[in-house]
């Protein structure tokens, strides 16, 4: 029966870990006023009729803190990449010099910074909800196992481990959100 408990705990930790990974990916896309190639992650470009991730058709780097440079591997990909950036509605105005696409990341206004902080907090709350849902699912499974003959002390011990895991992950979420807020508000 302890193997079943360990499996429930492992699945719960995996679920909480995935929620954290999702938070990290989401926070990357909330820009903090400085250029980062990851801002364009997941952007797809029309590459000869099929949608292809931008990193598979171009090199992306940051020559300075306010500029993203996209160097397509094929010169005829400049226009499709430029269009994809415009359609993605990322708030960027790409320019091209015939060989590369440059994106100037504008400095954030105070109001925009506050909006981004709210957005980051909202994502943090969504992640906490996911973590609590994972805890609820684990506790439901443990209660079902208790009805099926699991010893009560084993169930209580497992529930305590799940609660500690929940507290640890919730604390990690709060730390990540705090760091992101500081990053956004830093001028």
Secondary structure by P-SEA (a helix, b strand, c coil): caaaaaaaaaaaaaaaaaaaaaaaaaaaaccccccccccccccccccccccccccccbbbbbccccbbbbbbccccaaaaaaaaaaaacccbbbbbcccbbbbbbccccaaaaaaaaaaaaaaaaaaaaaaaaaaaaaaaaaaaaaaacccaaaaaaaaaaaaaaaaaaaaaaaaaaaaaaaaaacc
